[in-house]
Amino acid sequence: MAEARPLRLLALHGYRQSARRLRQRTGALRKALRGRAELVAIDAPHLLPASAEDDPEGDDPPRGWWFSGPGTFEAGEAAAAPAGLEESLSAVAAALEEHGPFDGLLGFSQGAALAAMVCALRARGDPRFPVAFAVLVAAFASRAPAHGHFYREPIALPTLHVVGDTDAVIAAALSRELARCFVEPVVLTHPGGHFIPAAPAQRKAYLEFLERFCPGAGQV
């Protein structure tokens, strides 16, 4: 019998990152998922001003998916006038169409928050987002009142929520709060901080979750 094809996941980076930086930071994860799943990262559409924390050797500028203030973003801010989200949703929809088919999403930090919004739209039947599941690492729910509609109804799309107990950027409580917005979420905790873990314990959890969506899964 032919071996099942790997799953394809559209990967969404964090704030002040880029597709290239996400690829660099997911080397261990991609190795752990080799043969089972492949990650295809895309850039957020919004460029950010350079800062001292950016890689001076990098040839790609930092990017973001939306802003809570003029050219800035804070995950805990209840922004009165968030900007840029619609462009990012359109960018994700375009990537799914142009580079697909994809089976699911993987998001990190702000990218995971965006992926959760995509999940909500998909669960409501939005045809722009043909994905079956999402892996959300260091995710959170947007505090902007304009984004509240994403979380008003339980989101019926399978998700794996990866939560760092010592995450100092996105507190574990915020990620757990978002997980409660989903129907039967799977929550994976790890003792580390703000990164995508890929140690053996996490690898096992990733594979067990992804196995549910492999072509032919559950069939004789």
N, C-alpha and C positions, 0 to 999 in steps of 0.2 A: 504494500500500500504506500502511495506517495506521502512524503512527509508534509504536514500542514505548513502553509506559508506563514511567515512571521506576521504578527499584528503590526499595523502602522499607526503611530501616535503622532499627532501634530503637537509640537512642544512650544509652550509660551513662556518666555523668560520673565525675570523679575524686573522691577523698576531700576533704572540706571544700568541695565544690562543690555545685551543684544543676542542675536541668534548665535554668533560666534562664541561669545562668552559662555552662553548656556552649554554649547557643545563642549567647551573646554572643561566645564564644571560637572559634566555628566559622564565623563570617561568611564568611571567605575560602574556606574549604572548601566551604561550601554554594553559594557563587557558582561555584566551580570545577566543582561537580557538577551545576549547574543543568540540568534537562532529562534527566539521566541517573540521578540518585538523590536522594532526599529523606531527611532525618534527622528522626526523631521522638524527642525526648529525654524521659526520665521522671526523677522524683526518687527517690533512694534512700529507703528507709523509715525510716532511723535519723537522728534529729536530733542535732546535736553542740553542745556549749557554744560560745558565741561567744568569739572571741579577738581580739587586737589586729590580726591580719592580715586579718580579715574586712572586707568593704566596709561602712562605716557607713551608706551610703546605700541599701544593699540591703534589699529588703523580704522576702527569703526567707533563712532560716537555713541554715548549712552542714549538709551531710548526709554519711553514709557508708554503705557496703554491708555491712561487718562490722568487728569490733573485735579487736585482738590483746591488749588489756588493758581495764580498766574505762574505757570512754569514750574510748579512745585507739587509735591504729593506727600501726604501723611496718612497712613492707613487708619488712624483713629480719629481723623477729622470729619466732622459732620458737615461737609462742604455744602454751602448754600448754592453754589453755581459750579458744579463739576463740569469739566470740559474734556472733549476728545473721545468719549466712549463710543459714540456711534461710528466714528472713523475706524476704531479698532475692531468693533464687531464686523464691519464691512471687510476689513483686512483678513479677519479669520475666515469669514464666509468665502472670500476670494481664494484664499489658500486651500481651503477644503475642496473647492471646485477645480482649481488649476493644477494642484499637485496630488489630488486624491486618486483613488479612494482612500479614506482613512477609517480606521475602526474606532478610535477614541482620541482623547486629549490627555496631555500631561502638562500641568502648569506649576510654576514655582512663584510663590509670594504674590506680587501683583498679577502676574500671569495666571496664577491659580485662582485668584479672585475673579479674573475675567473668564476663565474656563468655567467657573461655577455659574456665572451669568449665562454663558452659552448653554450650559446644561439646563438651566431654567427655561430658556427659550425653546430648546429642543423638546423638553418634556411637554411644552404647550403645543408642539406640532410645527414649529417654525422650520420650513423646508430648507432654509439656508445652511442648517447645521446637522448634516446626517452622520452623527456619531452615536455610539452605543454605550459609552462609559467614559469616565475621567479619573485620572490620578491627580490629586490635589495636594501639593506639598507646601506647607507653611501658608495655607490659604486663610482668607478672612472675608467677612461680608462687608461691603462698602457701607460706610456710615452716612453717605449722602442721602438726604430724603428723596431726591429725584431717582435714586436707585432702589428704593424700598420695595418697588413692585416685584423685583426679582425674587424676593424671599417671602412674599405674603402667603403663598401656597406651598405645601410640601413638594419638593422637587423629586419626581419619580424617575430618576436615572441613576444607574449603579455608579457608585463612587468609592474610591479608596482615599482616605484622608490621612496624610502623613504628618505627624505632629512631633515637634522637637520639645522635649520637656524643659530645656534650658535655652530656648530661642529668645534672644533679647531684642529681636527686631519685630517679629510677629509673635506675641505671647501665645502660649499653648491654649489659653482660655479662649482666645479669638478664633483659633482654628476649630476648637471643639464646638463653639457656638455656631459656626457655619455648618459643621457636620450635622447638627440637629435640624437644619433646614431641609435635609434630604431624607428620603424614604429608605430605611434600612442601610445606612452608610456603614462602611467598614473603616474602622479607625486603627491606624498603626502608630504606636508611639515609639520614640527612640530617645535615648538619654542625651543626645546632642543638641546643637543649636540651629542656626539659620543656614541650612544646607540640605542637599538631597542625599540622604543616606543610602549606602549600598553594601553594608556589611552582610554576612550570611543570613542573619535573622531577618533583615529587611528584604533581601533577595527572595527568600522563601515566601514571604508575605506578598511581594509583588507577583511572583509567578503563580501563586495560588489564586490571586484575584484575576489575573489576566487569563488564566486557563479557562475561566468561565466563558470567554469570548472568542476562543480559538475556533477557526472554521471546523465544523464537524463535532464540536464539543457536545456531549450528551447524546450523540447519535451512535447507532450501532454500525 
